[in-house]
Structures are given as C-alpha cells and as structure tokens.
Amino acid sequence: MERSFARSMKSLDPVFAFISEFFNSQAISATTAFSVRFAIEELFTNLVKYNKNGKSDIFVGLSVQGKNLVVQIKDIEEHPFDPTKAPDPDIHAPLENRRPGGLGIFLVKKMIDKVEYHHSENMSTITLVHSLEK
C-alpha cells in the first residue's frame, strides 16, 4: 500500500491516518506501531525540512513481507542525504556541549531493525524493515 503526500508539515496528519489504516488492517502490535510511526514521522519531517526546494510529493509505502513490516519512503532529491551515514550524536556529553540535531535519526536506527538507503536518478529511497515477531 503506497500513497503520496504533499511536501508539507501539514501532511503529517494524513500520513498518520494512512499509517493507522494500514496498521489496523494488519493487526500490527502497539509496540511495533509506536516504533514505526516514530521513524516515519522523523524521516518525513527531515525530508520536508531539508529538501525545502523540492516540488514533488513524498511517497510512503507500507507492506508486510513474511515476518517483517517494510516501509519505503521515496523522495526526489537533487542533493541526497543518506540517514544511514548520519553521525551519531554524543549522548554521553553534557547538555551544554552537545550539538543540536541528529538525535531523531539516531533513535530511528536504534528502534528499527534495518534502515537502508538507495539513491538513483534523483530518487532517494529509504527502506525500514521491522520484525513483527517482537
């Protein structure tokens, strides 16, 4: 199941409605739903914030493949950003020494079993794989 959403923070409510519709149709557990919903929100928000000049919609796809929930987020980007290569923040540093940013992606990588990134012909695809057996 895939849908496109306007590149806007106002699209978050329709994104959440789409996710809930899919989760309800597949009887996804509350634990999995929380992690996946958080990851999609973080990545969608980053695509909106950091690809401000993008004109295209952002695509979100959800499917169950075997014992895994698979999410694909697709965006047309002139300047790709690979979240799998984002440096982890120093979570042990005192607050006054921490640089802003990076915590959301860090949490996504901790909460989701597998995060993959592919960029080809200006299309970025972020794939999240989360086990349904947790």
N, C-alpha and C positions, 0 to 999 in steps of 0.2 A: 504494500500500500504506500503510495507516494503522493505528496501534494506540494504545491509551490506556494510560497508566502512572500509578500512584498518585503523588501529590504527596509524594515522599519521596526522600531521597538514596539510600535502599536500592534505588530503582528504576533507578539508573544501570546496574547490570549487565544487567538485562533490556533497557534502552534500547540498550546496546552490542550485545547479542545480536541485536536486531531490525535495527540498522543493518548489522551484519556479514552477516546473512542476505540483506538486500536487495543490498548491495554485491557479494556473491558471485554472486547470481543475475543481476546486470547487468554483471559483469566490470569494475567500477569500478577505475581505477588507484590505486596506493598513494598517490600524491601528492594526488589528489582526495579519497580516503578519509580521509587524515590531516586535511586542512583542514576537511572537512565534519563529521567526527566531533568535532573540537575545538569547532567552532561550536555543534553541537547540545549537547554537554556543558556549555559555558559558558552558553548560554541556558536550558537545562533547570534547571541549578543555580541560576541567578538567579531563575527563576520559583518554585522551591521556597523559596529563602531570603527573597525579598522579597514573597511573597504567602502568608505563613505562615497566615493565616486562611482561605485558600482551601480549600474542601472537595471540589472536583471534581478529576477526573483531568486530566492534561496529555496532549494528543494530539500525536503525531508522525507526519507523513506524508512519504513519500518517493516520488518518481516521476522518470522520465526523460521529458523533453519536448523532442523534437528533439535538439539537441546540448547540452542542459543537464540537469543534475541539479537538481531542485527539491525543497526541503524546506519543509514547513509545520509550524509549532509553534503549537498553539492552547491557550488558557488562558482560563478565566472569571475576570475580574479586576474588582473594584469600582473600584480605583484604577489605571488603566492606566499602564504605563511603556513609552515608545517608545524602544527601544535605538538607533534611527537618529538620535535627537536628543541622545543622551548626549554630554556634552562629552569631548573627547579629553584624556587626561592629558598633562601636560608631561613628555615622555620625555627631554627635554634638561636638566631641572632636576637639581641634585644630589639624591642619595637622601634626605638629611636634610630637604629642602624639599618633597618630593613628598607629596601627599595619597593615602591608601590608596583603592583602588577605581578602576574604570574601565578598567584595562588589558585585561581579558578581552574586553570589548565592543569596545575599540579594535582588538585583534588580529582579532576576528571580521570587523570592517569592512574590514580590510586583506587578509584571507585569502580572503574570499568575494566573488565578482564583484558581486553585488547583494543588498542587505538592505532589505526593505520591511516596513512595519508598518501594520496596519489595526486599528481598534477600533470595534466596533459592538455595541450591546445587551449590554454587559458581556463581550463576547468579543474577546480580543486574538488577532490572527493575525500571526505573524512569518513572512515568506517569505524564504528564502535561495535564490538562483539561482547556480549554479556551472557554468562551462563544462566540458564533458567533453573539450574539444579541447586541454587543456593538458598 
